[in-house]
């Protein structure tokens, strides 16, 4: 929906699309400017007002905020506009458009939740590229391997796994790309030099033209010891 604020009359004009977004009768409406703020979520009014004040200097208005519909529900919008002045520099009006981005915000929220869950998962998680470079690690990987996150992101899998040096990694990558998912056991080496067994579940992921290995790793030291005890 579009809007226009006339600085000479102090009136705010909204088109039918914006009215429908607010749950109001689908026809253009005009009312005092301050009434518009009653539709803005109270937690977002300060950000909206700050963007409005900045526009008096830049002549550009841009902010994301929530609107409260007539039925009490809320929606996220991307609100953007510009200020228009006469030849003397006096403000005439501001005009802009509001785009409903509720679905995008919901997706972003779901992604943040997923990221939060992976970051705090009990198993180690890695994003790895085809050259065996580590692109992402979660908290468990840092804790169990004894490295800071920045240190791990500067490393490759051969730095951590004595059984998967670069020549074997190439074979592993080709097999993963073909099978899409692999489960196997290998070893990890901590910063302190301790080597211990792990189970890896590797997943081939292609996203926006890039290829990745998204892997979960679990320390199986206790499982190995239990198996040895059982065999004895």
C-alpha positions, 0 to 999 in steps of 0.5 A, a space after each residue: 500500500 502507498 501513503 502520502 503526508 502533506 506537510 501543508 495540511 497535516 493530512 495523511 492519505 492512504 490508498 486502498 491496499 494499505 487500508 486492506 492491510 490494516 483491516 479497514 474499508 478498502 478505499 482511500 482515506 485521509 486523516 491527520 498525520 498523528 492518527 497514523 501512529 496509532 496503528 504502529 506497534 507501541 514497541 516500534 514507535 520510537 524506531 519509526 519516529 527516529 527514521 522520520 526525524 532522520 528523513 528531515 535531513 536526508 529526505 529518505 525514510 526507511 524502517 521496518 516495524 509492526 502495524 496493529 490491524 483493526 482486529 488486534 493482530 499485528 503484521 510486519 511491514 517494510 516502510 519506505 518513502 521520500 520527502 519532497 521540497 519546493 525550489 526554496 527547500 520547503 517541505 511539501 509532502 512525503 510519499 512512500 509505500 508499505 510492503 507486508 513482510 510478515 512471512 519473511 519475518 516468520 521465516 527469519 524467526 524460524 531460521 534464528 530458532 534453528 540456528 540457536 538449536 544447532 549452536 547449542 546441540 549436544 553433538 558437534 556440528 560442522 559446515 565444511 566446503 569441498 576443500 575441507 575448509 571449516 565454515 561453521 562450528 557450534 558450541 559443542 565442537 569448540 568445547 569438545 575440541 578445546 579450540 576457540 571458534 575463530 581458531 576452528 574457522 581457520 582450520 581444515 578437517 585434516 587439522 582435526 582428523 588424523 584419518 582424513 588427510 587431504 587425499 582421503 578427503 577428496 575420495 570422501 567428498 566424491 562419495 558423499 556427493 554421490 550418496 548424499 548421506 554417510 554415517 561412519 566412524 573416525 577420530 578427532 584430535 583436540 587442541 591438547 593432542 588427545 585423539 578420541 573416536 567419533 561417529 560422523 553423520 555427513 550430509 551433502 547440501 547444495 545451496 545457491 550454487 555452493 556445495 557443503 558437507 553439513 556434519 554432526 559428530 558424536 564422541 563414542 569413547 564410552 560406547 567403545 569402552 562399553 563394547 570392549 567390556 562386553 567382548 571381554 
